[in-house]
Amino acid sequence: MNFRQFAVNNVLRSKRTYVAHFLSSAFSVMIFFTYGLLAFHPNLKDGIVSTSGTLSMLGTMGMTISQYIVFIFSFFFLLYSVGAFIKTRKKEFGILLILGMSRKQLNRMLFIENILIGAAAILTGIGIGVVFSKLILLVSSKLLAVENGLPFYFPGKAMLLTAGSYAALFLLIAVFSSVMLRKGTLIDLVKAEESPKPHPKASPWLAILAVLLIVAGYGMVMIFAVRQIFSLTLLFGGVALVILGTYFLFTQFSVFFLRWLQKKQGYFYQRTNLLTISELLYRIKDNAVMFFLVSIISASAFTGIGTTLSIGDPGLSAMVNPYAYTYINYEEDQSANTKELQKIRNELEKAGVDYTEASVTPSYDDNGNKLIKLSDYNSLLRALGRPEESLSESEGILTPGTVSGKNKNKVNGIVNDQIEVITKDVQQNVKVIKAETFIAVPLSYGESLVVSDGLYDKMMNAQEEEILYQTYYTFSVADWKNTGELSKAIVNSINEGETEYGYYFESLYFSWKSAQQQNGILLIVSGLIGIVFFTFAASFIYFRLYSDLSRDEQQYRMIAKVGLSKRELRKIVTRQMIIMFFLPMLIAVVHSTVAFVALQQLVDFSILSHTVNIFIFFLTVQIIYFFVTRWRYLNRLYKTIE
């Protein structure tokens, strides 16, 4: 057996230890390949097709940036996992050095092992990516709203880019592994597993500080959302406090809590609690930083994916303009309105769609206040299915034209209850009796004041010269999400023949599809990155669990000699693994829930379904991963105590 075969056999003998490292590496390679598959697709070579040039640029840049993120994070993940493997194999390396292996040969052996695992991960990742490339393109075309789909092609460039990038990455990791092994003397390597661990300690003040920091961070985020104080300093400050509090939660509070349980003798000495709590105390202290990283990474994945799903919700488009169709004619000759409006009505009737038509003509006084006639406003309310309003000549209603204005009214209510309306000889103080929290006036990029018909007509009659104000025509359709073909037919009908006048036509369906396309870009970018992050986070737990396996085998072998049964062993190990697998995820779910509650304050539609679906998906994956790992881990321990 030559030296190369010796290195290969080392990898094969340690396949149980290396399996998470290998699978996570192969998965990151596959995700990187997926971004390349889309980036080099012939139909997307000039950028992701979109109704907006900005979105096309955003999509193309997003794919490129995502590749960098996955690549950089893969480097740190692989560096961490290699460091964990070196730590578990220090005694093995020490024995090899005693048997006559030189440091140079040891470094060479590690180098070959890392290259072998890297090559296998690259081939596996690219192979799986190619096998599922048709499915990937099908799903991507759906998310990106590409009407004719993305046909299959041979992704030669994506394969070369992925193979070259990760070959360089694994080569760099192999070099780093040799550098990490140079630390420590021979005696340190041999006795690495025999070094006693100090008793875990925690500061009660830092434990209390952890809770205070998290609560303060939550409070700042909720103030940002509920009070609509859109300050990046406030938002990032809240996030920073939560991150710092989470660090102290695992490094200080968890240790402090377990030490407190040890002092509760009635509970501590009950059945196997003594062994479970004592072992957990050391595990949590040793793995505190890993738990912290897993929590933050998982929370980032949950929140990022949830936010992008909310962006594609049809309710977001309806928040800006709730009408299925909006039409404006910009020409001085408004006679064309009748013809074009009739075309819209004809197409709606031809499709058998029930609709409600309304119109509004905003005007301005000398102070620049935008005025809306009450009868026009009530026609809009009827179209939206809302109750009509009534006003005296001295009363008015403020109605927002933007989402930020709507949110401001929701938080602050009526700020200025008296507005002076002036036009030539007419001067009237209008008392604001209500500040609406929904958008009724279409395409109104500012706040409007609804006044009585009498005051509105008086203001218009008093103007020195006749001013042409454009009328906004709206059509409300209940099932507007299924008006794709109808919207195209209306546009084609309006554009028939030569159009010598300027007009504006907006379809809520087209606006939603544009947002959905944008969401598809973001969902692919953030979704795949989030899944990669979650996979790496789960692998961290696996590494830490198996890095302590030899010590656990020795410990439980000794305890089994004094009467520890398999049932008791299973109970102890299951309790510890539940904490290791689900405590970081529980903290991540709590963090994400606060983020989603804050997000809910900023939108009118419910994001509960998106939130629940995300949690169910990742929790299901984690539960399956937990049972598989638990089964493999217990089998190893059962063999030890038999």
URCORLIN-V13998 format. One record per helix or strand of 2 or more residues. SS is the DSSP state (hx for helix, st for strand). FROM is the first residue (numbers start at 1). TO is the last residue. If there is no record, write none. Layout:
BEGIN
((SS,FROM,TO) (SS,FROM,TO))
END
This chain:
BEGIN
((hx,3,13) (hx,15,39) (hx,42,44) (hx,53,88) (hx,90,98) (hx,103,131) (hx,133,143) (hx,156,181) (hx,186,190) (hx,204,226) (hx,232,263) (hx,265,268) (hx,273,286) (hx,288,311) (hx,314,320) (st,325,329) (hx,336,350) (st,356,360) (st,363,364) (st,370,373) (hx,374,384) (st,395,399) (hx,403,412) (st,418,423) (st,426,435) (st,448,451) (hx,453,461) (st,472,476) (hx,480,482) (hx,484,494) (st,503,507) (hx,508,547) (hx,549,560) (hx,566,600) (hx,608,641))
END
